């Protein structure tokens, strides 16, 4: 949901040299992928073409990204989100922490690489394989977020309650990108975060006629 090249959010935790080098390689691969997709479309873009454009071997591409869909979906966002959440005040309500960090990250992504942010959302709508792989990513991210939820709330990270909560949260935020693209990017993305958090925190209100 945010640009791959952002190593940290403003005023957020900084990553080490080794991780930054890995990110540099991943970013080169992603940049090559997005450029090729814009030139010739998703289906016509091959791993061999991506490797050549990124000046790496196909095996290097597969070492960082098991599938082409992973190149589109994987970014440096999740670990940074987790670190940012852990840096929020311990007495801050959990939902407010999530809302603050998500809005901060999305605003940063829109500012740094608005075209890439929109392209990724478009691909979620247009390419079934990307959408299917996204569901697997949601599961992985949910398990990672469960650790932060457990630390803050005292619940066991493997408890049913935490698993339901985190999968609902991540699935809800994942739906934002698709909805945003389907509405032709007419709505404010940060406002969609507020609306999503409101539903997750308070449930779906009955609309008055």
N, C-alpha and C positions, 0 to 999 in steps of 0.2 A: 504493500500500500504506500510505501515511501520509496524514495530513490535509493538505488543500491549503493551509490557512491557516498551516501551520508554515513560517516563512521560514528557519529554520535549526534544526538540532538543538541541544540544550543544549551550550554551550561550543564550538559549531562555528562555521564561517565565516559572517560576516554579509553580506547582500546590500545593494547600493546602492539609493538612493532611486528611481531610474527603474524598476529591476526590481521593487521593492516595490509601486509603483503598478500595474504590470502584473499582479502577483500579486493585488492587491486586486480588480481587475476580473475576473480569472479565478475568484477565490474567490466573488465575488458570483454569477457565472454557475453555478458548481458548486453553491453553496448552494441557488439557485433550482431547479436540476435535481433535486437530491436531495429537496427538499421536495415537488416535484410528483410524483416517482416514488413517494414514500411515500403520497401522497394518492390517486393514480389509477393507478399502475403505469407500467412503462417504456414499453410500446407506445403508450399513450394520451398520453404527454407529447410535445409538439411543440416545435420550435425557437421558434416564435412565442410560445408560452406561457412558455417559459424566458426569452426576451428581455423580455417584459412583466413577469414577476416580478422579474427582475434589474434592471429599469429601464435597459435598453440596447436598441439596435436589433438586429434579426435579423442584419444585416450584421456588427455587432460580435461577436456570438456566433460567426459563421462565420470571422471574422478570427482569433479565438483558438482555435477548435476546428472543424476541417473537417467533422466528423461528430458526431452525438449520442453515439456510442460513445466518441469522444475526450474528451468532457466527463467521462464516468465514469472513464476510464482514465488520463488525463493528470493529473499533479500536479507539485509542485515538488521531488519527491524525487530524481530522477535526478541533476541538477546538484549537489545537496547531497551525495549519496552519493559522487560523483566527487571533490568537494573534500575530504570527510572521509577518503576512502581515500588521497588524496595527502598528507594531514597525518599519517598513521600513520608510526611509526618505519620508516626505510628498511631496517633489518635484521630487521624483524618478518616472519615467514613470510606469504606473500601470502594463503593461505587463512585465517589467523588474523585478518588485517586485515579481510577481507570478512565473516567471521563476527562480529567485534566491531561493525562499523558497521551491519550488518543487524539485529542484535539490539538495538542502541541505537535505531535508527530505528523498528523495529516496536514496541518498548516505549513509545516516545514517542507513536506513533500511537494505540495502544490506550488510553493514559492520556488523551490530549487529546480524541479523538473515536471512542469505541468503536462507537457506532451506525453511523457512516459507514463505518468499517473493515469492519464486518460486512455492511452493505448492498452495498458494492462486491464483496465476495466472493460474496454471494448472486447478484448479477447475472451474474457470470462463469459460474455454474452454470446459471442459469435462462434467459439470453438468448444464443442462438447468435451473433447479430451482435456482441455484446460480446466473446465468446470468440474469434471470428475476428479481430476488430480487435486483440485482445491479442497475437496471433501477430505482427502487423506491428510493434507496439510493442516486442516482445521483440527483433526484429531491429535496430531503431534503437538500443535501449539497449545491445545487445551491441557494436555498433560503437563507441559512446561509451566503454564500459568497456574496450575493447581498447586505447585510448590509455593508460589508467592501468596496465593490465597490461604494456604495452610499456615504459613508463617504469620500472617496478619490476624487470622481469625481463631487459630488454635484447633481447627478441625484437622483430622487426618487427611492427607492429600489423596488417599485412595478411597475415601469414604464416598458413598453414593451421592450425598449432598454436594460435596465439592465437585464431583465429576459432572453432575447435572448442571450445577451453576456455571462452571467454566466452559462446558461445551455450548451452553446457551449463549454465554457472553461472546465467545469467539465466532460462533455461527452467526450471531446477530451482526457483529461487525463485518464479517465476510459478506453478508447480504448487502451491506451498504454500497460496495463497489458496483455490484451488478445492478442494483436499483438506480444508482447514479447514472450509469451508462444507458440503461433502458429509458431513462427520462431525458436523454440527450444532453446530460451535464447541465441542465437548466437550474437545478437546485443547488443550494450552497452545501458543500460537502461537510463542513464543520457543523452546520445546523442539523444534518442528518445524524451526526454522532449524538447530539443532544436528544434528538427524537428517539434514537435507538436505546440510549441509556434510560430514558424516561419509561419506555415500555418494559425494559428488563427489570427496572427497579420497582415499578408500580403496577405492572400488568397492563392489559389493553382496556382502555376506558370505553364505555358505551357512547357512541356518537349520537348527539341529539339531532333529530330531523330538522 
